[in-house]
């Protein structure tokens, strides 16, 4: 039933010769039983991490300590890798911060299983015996497509608040349902999420948002992140106290766009959905910038600057799609802004309001046909021409090019070399007059002050 590589079988044999049985645990066993893709191979035994290191290095396996305190080692052989942990018990403080306060290494797999989160993740397969050990009826819950904690949910969620987010992630990834008591207790202990680092929270959000893609599920399981974050009132612990009564409306254009989105832009769709439910109305550039940084910046989820910028510009354009009248939306400046967006953002926007966006694309084609420049580099005039033919002073070049570009975009002039040069002469003369006027005023002021 279980496909075990020869390298892993050989490792199990080596460990058995030293008096230890090797077990494959967690997602590998679960996914084998569900007949879905296997991503990671986690293994465990009663053998100490130090002894495993020696065993591996003397038998051709690569071994690197990942976490000495937890007895975790990354083992490699050929193109395979496994994460090894010694069986252990864990004791936590009251914070729910994810990291155990005390670790005690043990010899029994059933004791090790007690520290795990859900029954479906606590099924052990003994490589040595070719036998399944199911200490908490995980196989029964697999058949029921149910998520249930290994021991009392109060203990599981008190120990580690991250398990509440993992509950929702598995709902999204596997399309499972939470057992009634497990869900009720998760809501009661939702406040434990506030103790989790923002980086870990963001990671879980991204995994949940892309739920279903991991195992090629066809239905929109990722939509359940919204359902269960709402149900458990998690937003206030994910972001801040301003989100105490926050709920995302499970309908509307942005919600439907999120459901239809694929993995390349689903995270953008999710964050735009959150922002729109938070801001609620058409808002200024400054307010959107403040909100995005509050949610995703250094005081929020600590997202990368690159992703923050992409979400910021995506949501600015979402507002235009939702709130601007057709004529205002088709303004040339919006066409220019749209062209600067990433392919992923453009694909997402096409789901928000396809008809309005198609009209914008037609408008862009018209502008390009009319030779309207979409950036200053597309102006049909070179700097050397501005200097030699229009006699533009070098210090005015940047300002004049910006003005010429703006005039072309606004339809005041066309992007023609002769017209641009003539307009540049006029602008240069105007700037020169302003320059000499300013100098004259400065000299007059200096003379007056001396007297």
C-alpha positions as CSV (number, residue, x, y, z in Angstrom):
1,X,0.0,0.0,0.0
2,X,2.8,2.4,0.9
3,X,5.4,3.3,-1.7
4,X,8.7,3.4,0.2
5,X,12.0,4.1,-1.5
6,X,14.9,1.8,-1.2
7,X,16.9,4.5,0.5
8,X,14.3,4.9,3.2
9,X,13.9,1.1,3.6
10,X,17.7,0.9,4.0
11,X,17.6,3.6,6.6
12,X,14.9,1.7,8.5
13,X,17.1,-1.4,8.4
14,X,20.1,0.4,9.7
15,X,18.0,1.9,12.6
16,X,16.5,-1.5,13.4
17,X,20.0,-3.0,13.7
18,X,20.5,-0.4,16.5
19,X,17.3,-1.4,18.2
20,X,14.9,1.3,16.8
21,X,11.9,1.0,14.5
22,X,11.5,3.7,11.9
23,X,8.1,5.3,11.3
24,X,6.7,7.6,8.5
25,X,4.3,10.1,10.1
26,X,1.9,13.0,9.3
27,X,1.1,14.1,5.8
28,X,2.9,11.3,4.0
29,X,0.7,8.7,5.7
30,X,-2.5,10.8,5.4
31,X,-2.0,11.5,1.7
32,X,-1.2,7.9,1.0
33,X,-4.4,6.8,2.5
34,X,-6.3,9.5,0.6
35,X,-4.5,8.6,-2.6
36,X,-3.4,12.2,-3.2
37,X,0.0,13.9,-3.9
38,X,2.8,13.5,-1.3
39,X,4.9,16.6,-0.8
40,X,7.0,16.0,2.3
41,X,8.3,12.9,4.0
42,X,8.4,13.2,7.8
43,X,10.0,10.3,9.7
44,X,10.5,9.5,13.4
45,X,11.8,6.9,15.8
46,X,13.0,6.6,19.4
47,X,16.7,7.0,18.2
48,X,18.3,10.2,19.5
49,X,19.2,12.9,17.0
50,X,22.9,12.6,17.8
51,X,22.8,8.9,17.1
52,X,20.9,9.5,13.9
53,X,23.5,12.0,12.8
54,X,26.3,9.5,13.3
55,X,24.3,6.6,11.7
56,X,23.7,8.7,8.6
57,X,27.2,10.1,8.2
58,X,28.7,6.6,8.5
59,X,26.3,5.1,5.9
60,X,26.3,7.6,3.0
61,X,23.3,9.7,4.1
62,X,23.5,13.5,4.4
63,X,22.4,14.8,7.7
64,X,21.9,18.4,9.0
65,X,20.6,19.5,12.3
66,X,17.5,21.7,11.8
67,X,16.6,22.1,15.5
68,X,18.7,20.5,18.2
69,X,16.3,21.3,20.9
70,X,13.4,19.5,19.1
71,X,15.6,16.7,17.9
72,X,15.0,17.6,14.2
73,X,17.3,16.6,11.4
74,X,17.1,16.9,7.7
75,X,18.3,13.7,6.0
76,X,19.2,13.5,2.3
77,X,20.1,10.7,0.0
78,X,20.4,11.0,-3.8
79,X,17.5,13.3,-4.7
80,X,15.4,12.4,-1.7
81,X,15.1,14.2,1.6
82,X,13.3,13.4,4.9
83,X,12.7,15.4,8.0
84,X,13.5,13.3,11.1
85,X,12.4,13.9,14.7
86,X,12.9,11.8,17.8
87,X,9.7,10.8,19.5
88,X,8.9,13.5,22.1
89,X,6.5,15.0,24.6
90,X,5.9,18.7,24.6
91,X,4.9,21.1,27.4
92,X,3.7,24.6,26.6
93,X,3.1,27.8,28.6
94,X,-0.2,29.7,28.5
95,X,0.6,32.0,25.5
96,X,-0.2,29.7,22.6
97,X,3.0,31.0,20.9
98,X,3.6,27.7,18.9
99,X,7.0,26.9,20.5
100,X,7.0,24.4,23.4
101,X,8.5,25.5,26.7
102,X,9.9,22.0,27.5
103,X,10.7,19.0,25.4
104,X,11.1,15.4,26.7
105,X,12.3,12.7,24.4
106,X,10.4,9.4,24.7
107,X,10.6,5.8,23.3
108,X,6.9,5.3,22.3
109,X,5.2,6.4,19.1
110,X,1.8,6.6,20.9
111,X,3.2,9.2,23.3
112,X,4.7,11.1,20.4
113,X,1.3,11.0,18.6
114,X,-0.3,12.9,21.5
115,X,1.6,16.1,20.7
116,X,0.1,16.3,17.2
117,X,-2.8,18.4,16.1
118,X,-5.5,16.4,14.3
119,X,-6.2,12.6,14.2
120,X,-5.6,12.5,10.4
121,X,-2.1,13.7,11.0
122,X,-1.4,11.3,13.8
123,X,-1.4,8.1,11.8
124,X,2.0,6.3,11.8
125,X,3.3,3.8,9.3
126,X,6.1,1.5,10.5
127,X,8.6,1.0,7.7
128,X,10.3,-1.8,9.6
129,X,7.1,-3.8,10.1
130,X,5.1,-2.6,7.1
131,X,2.3,-1.8,9.5
132,X,0.0,1.1,10.3
133,X,-0.4,2.4,13.8
134,X,-3.5,4.5,14.3
135,X,-3.7,5.7,17.9
136,X,-6.7,8.1,17.6
137,X,-8.9,6.6,14.8
138,X,-7.5,8.9,12.2
139,X,-8.5,6.5,9.4
140,X,-12.1,6.7,10.5
141,X,-11.9,10.5,10.3
142,X,-10.3,10.3,6.9
143,X,-13.3,8.3,5.6
144,X,-15.6,10.9,7.2
145,X,-13.5,13.7,5.7
146,X,-13.4,15.2,9.2
147,X,-10.9,17.2,11.2
148,X,-10.8,16.3,14.8
149,X,-8.1,17.0,17.5
150,X,-6.1,14.1,18.8
151,X,-6.8,14.9,22.4
152,X,-9.2,17.5,23.9
153,X,-9.4,20.5,21.6
154,X,-9.1,22.8,24.6
155,X,-5.6,21.4,25.2
156,X,-4.6,21.3,21.5
157,X,-5.5,24.9,20.9
158,X,-4.3,26.2,24.2
159,X,-0.9,24.8,23.6
160,X,-0.5,26.2,20.1
161,X,-2.7,28.9,18.5
162,X,-1.2,28.1,15.1
163,X,-3.3,24.9,15.1
164,X,-6.4,27.0,14.7
165,X,-5.1,28.5,11.5
166,X,-3.9,25.0,10.4
167,X,-7.4,23.7,11.0
168,X,-8.7,26.2,8.4
169,X,-5.8,25.5,6.1
170,X,-6.6,21.7,6.0
171,X,-10.3,22.6,5.5
172,X,-9.2,24.6,2.4
173,X,-6.6,22.1,1.2
174,X,-8.5,18.8,1.7
175,X,-12.1,20.0,1.5
176,X,-12.7,18.4,5.0
177,X,-15.2,19.6,7.6
178,X,-14.3,20.4,11.2
179,X,-15.8,18.1,13.9
180,X,-18.4,20.1,15.8
181,X,-16.6,20.3,19.2
182,X,-13.3,21.0,17.5
183,X,-14.8,24.0,15.6
184,X,-16.6,25.3,18.7
185,X,-13.4,25.2,20.8
186,X,-11.4,26.8,18.0
187,X,-13.7,29.8,18.2
188,X,-13.4,30.0,22.0
189,X,-9.6,29.9,21.8
190,X,-9.3,32.1,18.7
191,X,-7.5,34.7,20.8
192,X,-4.5,32.4,20.9
193,X,-3.7,33.4,17.3
194,X,-2.5,36.8,18.5
195,X,0.5,35.2,20.1
196,X,1.7,33.7,16.8
197,X,4.3,35.6,14.8
198,X,3.0,37.6,11.9
199,X,5.3,35.8,9.5
200,X,3.7,32.4,10.4
201,X,0.2,33.9,10.2
202,X,0.9,35.2,6.7
203,X,2.3,31.8,5.6
204,X,-0.9,30.1,6.8
205,X,-3.0,32.6,5.0
206,X,-1.2,32.0,1.7
207,X,-1.5,28.2,2.2
208,X,-5.2,28.5,2.9
209,X,-5.8,30.9,0.0
210,X,-4.2,28.5,-2.4
211,X,-6.1,25.6,-0.8
212,X,-7.3,23.0,-3.3
213,X,-4.5,23.8,-5.8
214,X,-2.1,21.7,-3.7
215,X,-4.1,18.5,-4.3
216,X,-5.8,19.6,-7.6
217,X,-9.3,19.9,-6.1
218,X,-11.6,21.4,-8.7
219,X,-14.1,23.1,-6.4
220,X,-13.5,26.5,-4.8
221,X,-12.3,25.2,-1.4
222,X,-10.2,28.4,-0.9
223,X,-13.4,30.3,-0.4
224,X,-13.7,28.6,3.0
225,X,-10.9,30.7,4.4
226,X,-13.4,33.6,4.3
227,X,-16.2,31.5,5.8
228,X,-14.2,30.2,8.7
229,X,-12.2,33.4,9.5
230,X,-15.6,35.1,9.7
231,X,-17.1,32.3,11.8
232,X,-14.2,32.2,14.3
233,X,-13.9,36.0,14.4
234,X,-10.2,35.6,13.6
235,X,-9.6,38.9,11.8
236,X,-9.0,40.9,14.9
237,X,-6.2,38.5,15.9
238,X,-4.7,38.3,12.4
239,X,-4.6,42.1,11.9
240,X,-5.5,44.3,14.9
241,X,-8.3,45.5,17.3
242,X,-9.8,47.6,14.5
243,X,-11.1,44.4,13.0
244,X,-13.0,43.3,16.2
245,X,-16.4,43.2,14.4
246,X,-15.0,42.8,10.9
247,X,-16.7,40.3,8.6
248,X,-16.1,39.8,4.8
249,X,-19.3,39.7,2.8
250,X,-19.5,36.3,1.1
251,X,-21.0,37.8,-2.1
252,X,-20.4,40.6,-4.6
253,X,-18.0,41.2,-7.4
254,X,-14.8,40.9,-5.5
255,X,-15.8,37.8,-3.6
256,X,-16.8,36.1,-6.8
257,X,-13.6,37.2,-8.4
258,X,-11.7,35.6,-5.5
259,X,-13.6,32.3,-5.9
260,X,-12.8,32.3,-9.7
261,X,-9.1,33.2,-9.2
262,X,-6.3,30.8,-9.8
263,X,-3.1,30.3,-7.9
264,X,-1.0,32.9,-9.8
265,X,-3.2,35.8,-8.5
266,X,-5.5,34.4,-5.9
267,X,-3.5,36.0,-3.0
268,X,-3.9,39.4,-4.7
269,X,-7.6,38.7,-5.1
270,X,-7.9,37.8,-1.4
271,X,-6.1,40.9,-0.1
272,X,-8.2,43.2,-2.4
273,X,-11.3,41.5,-1.0
274,X,-10.1,42.2,2.6
275,X,-9.2,45.8,1.8
276,X,-12.5,46.5,0.1
277,X,-14.5,45.2,3.1
278,X,-12.3,47.2,5.4
279,X,-12.3,50.5,3.5
280,X,-15.8,50.0,2.2
281,X,-16.0,53.1,0.0
282,X,-14.0,54.8,-2.7
283,X,-11.0,56.2,-0.9
284,X,-8.1,58.5,-1.6
285,X,-4.6,57.3,-2.7
286,X,-3.3,58.3,0.7
287,X,-6.0,56.3,2.6
288,X,-5.5,53.2,0.5
289,X,-1.7,53.5,1.0
290,X,-2.2,53.8,4.8
291,X,-4.6,50.8,4.9
292,X,-2.4,48.6,2.9
293,X,0.6,49.4,5.1
294,X,-1.4,48.9,8.3
295,X,-2.5,45.5,7.2
296,X,0.7,44.2,5.4
297,X,3.6,46.5,6.5
298,X,6.0,46.2,9.4
299,X,3.2,46.7,12.0
300,X,1.0,44.2,10.1
301,X,1.7,40.9,8.5
302,X,5.3,41.9,7.5
303,X,4.7,41.2,3.8
304,X,7.6,41.9,1.3
305,X,7.7,45.4,-0.1
306,X,7.3,44.0,-3.6
307,X,4.0,42.3,-2.7
308,X,2.7,45.3,-0.8
309,X,3.3,47.5,-3.9
310,X,1.5,45.0,-6.1
311,X,-1.5,44.7,-3.8
312,X,-1.6,48.5,-3.4
313,X,-1.7,49.2,-7.1
314,X,-4.2,46.4,-7.7
315,X,-6.6,47.7,-5.2
316,X,-6.3,51.3,-6.5
317,X,-7.5,50.0,-9.8
318,X,-10.2,47.8,-8.2
319,X,-11.6,51.1,-6.8
320,X,-11.7,52.6,-10.3
321,X,-13.5,49.5,-11.6
322,X,-16.0,49.6,-8.9
323,X,-16.7,53.3,-8.4
324,X,-15.7,55.4,-11.4
325,X,-18.3,56.2,-14.1
326,X,-17.6,54.8,-17.5
327,X,-16.3,58.1,-19.1
328,X,-14.1,58.9,-16.1
329,X,-12.8,55.3,-16.1
330,X,-11.7,55.5,-19.7
331,X,-9.5,58.5,-19.0
332,X,-6.1,58.2,-20.7
333,X,-4.3,58.3,-17.3
334,X,-6.2,55.2,-16.2
335,X,-5.1,53.5,-19.5
336,X,-1.5,54.4,-18.6
337,X,-1.8,53.1,-15.1
338,X,-3.4,49.8,-16.3
339,X,-0.5,49.2,-18.7
340,X,2.0,49.4,-15.8
341,X,0.2,46.6,-13.8
342,X,1.6,43.0,-13.7
343,X,0.0,40.3,-15.9
344,X,-1.3,38.6,-12.7
345,X,-3.0,41.8,-11.5
346,X,-4.5,42.4,-15.0
347,X,-5.9,38.8,-15.1
348,X,-7.5,39.3,-11.7
349,X,-9.1,42.6,-12.7
350,X,-10.6,40.9,-15.7
351,X,-12.7,38.9,-13.3
352,X,-13.9,41.9,-11.2
353,X,-15.7,43.7,-14.1
354,X,-15.0,42.2,-17.4
355,X,-17.2,44.5,-19.5
356,X,-15.7,47.7,-18.1
357,X,-12.2,46.4,-18.4
358,X,-12.7,45.3,-22.0
359,X,-13.9,48.8,-22.8
360,X,-10.6,50.1,-21.3
361,X,-8.6,47.7,-23.4
362,X,-10.4,49.1,-26.5
363,X,-9.6,52.6,-25.4
364,X,-5.9,51.6,-25.0
365,X,-5.9,50.3,-28.5
366,X,-7.3,53.6,-29.8
367,X,-4.8,55.6,-27.9
368,X,-1.9,53.5,-29.3
369,X,-3.3,53.8,-32.8
370,X,-3.3,57.6,-32.3
371,X,0.3,57.3,-31.2
372,X,-0.3,58.6,-27.7
373,X,2.8,57.8,-25.7
374,X,2.4,55.5,-22.7
375,X,5.7,56.7,-21.1
376,X,8.2,59.5,-21.7
377,X,10.5,57.1,-23.6
378,X,7.8,56.9,-26.3
379,X,7.8,60.6,-27.0
380,X,8.8,61.1,-30.6
381,X,11.7,63.4,-29.8
382,X,15.2,62.9,-28.5
383,X,17.1,64.9,-25.9
384,X,19.8,65.9,-28.4
385,X,17.0,67.3,-30.7
386,X,15.6,69.3,-27.9
387,X,19.0,70.9,-27.2
388,X,20.2,71.4,-30.8
389,X,16.9,72.2,-32.6
390,X,14.6,73.6,-29.9
391,X,17.6,75.2,-28.0
392,X,16.3,73.8,-24.7
393,X,18.7,74.4,-21.8
394,X,19.9,71.1,-20.3
395,X,18.6,71.8,-16.9
396,X,15.1,72.2,-18.3
397,X,15.1,68.9,-20.3
398,X,13.5,66.7,-17.6
399,X,10.7,69.2,-16.8
400,X,9.9,69.9,-20.5
401,X,9.8,66.2,-21.4
402,X,7.3,65.6,-18.5
403,X,5.2,68.5,-19.7
404,X,5.2,67.3,-23.3
405,X,4.2,63.8,-22.1
406,X,1.3,65.1,-20.0
407,X,0.1,67.3,-22.9
408,X,0.1,64.3,-25.3
409,X,-1.8,62.1,-22.8
410,X,-4.4,64.9,-22.2
411,X,-4.8,65.3,-26.0
412,X,-3.5,68.9,-26.1
413,X,-0.9,68.0,-28.7
414,X,0.0,65.0,-30.8
415,X,3.1,62.9,-30.5
416,X,4.7,64.3,-33.6
417,X,8.4,65.3,-33.8
418,X,7.9,68.7,-35.4
419,X,5.0,69.6,-33.0
420,X,6.9,68.4,-29.9
421,X,10.0,70.6,-30.9
422,X,7.8,73.7,-31.5
423,X,6.1,73.2,-28.2
424,X,9.5,72.6,-26.5
425,X,10.7,76.0,-27.8
426,X,7.7,77.7,-26.3
427,X,8.1,75.9,-23.0
428,X,11.9,76.7,-22.9
429,X,11.2,80.4,-23.5
430,X,8.6,80.4,-20.8
431,X,11.0,78.7,-18.3
432,X,13.8,81.1,-19.3
433,X,11.5,84.2,-18.6
434,X,10.6,82.7,-15.2
435,X,14.3,82.0,-14.5
436,X,15.4,85.6,-15.3
437,X,12.5,87.1,-13.4
438,X,13.4,85.1,-10.3
439,X,17.1,86.2,-10.7
440,X,16.0,89.8,-11.0
441,X,13.9,89.6,-7.9
442,X,16.7,88.0,-6.0
443,X,19.2,90.7,-7.0
444,X,16.7,93.5,-6.1
445,X,16.1,91.8,-2.7
446,X,19.9,91.5,-2.1
447,X,20.5,95.2,-3.0
448,X,17.7,96.4,-0.7
449,X,19.0,94.3,2.2
450,X,22.5,95.8,1.8
451,X,21.2,99.3,1.8
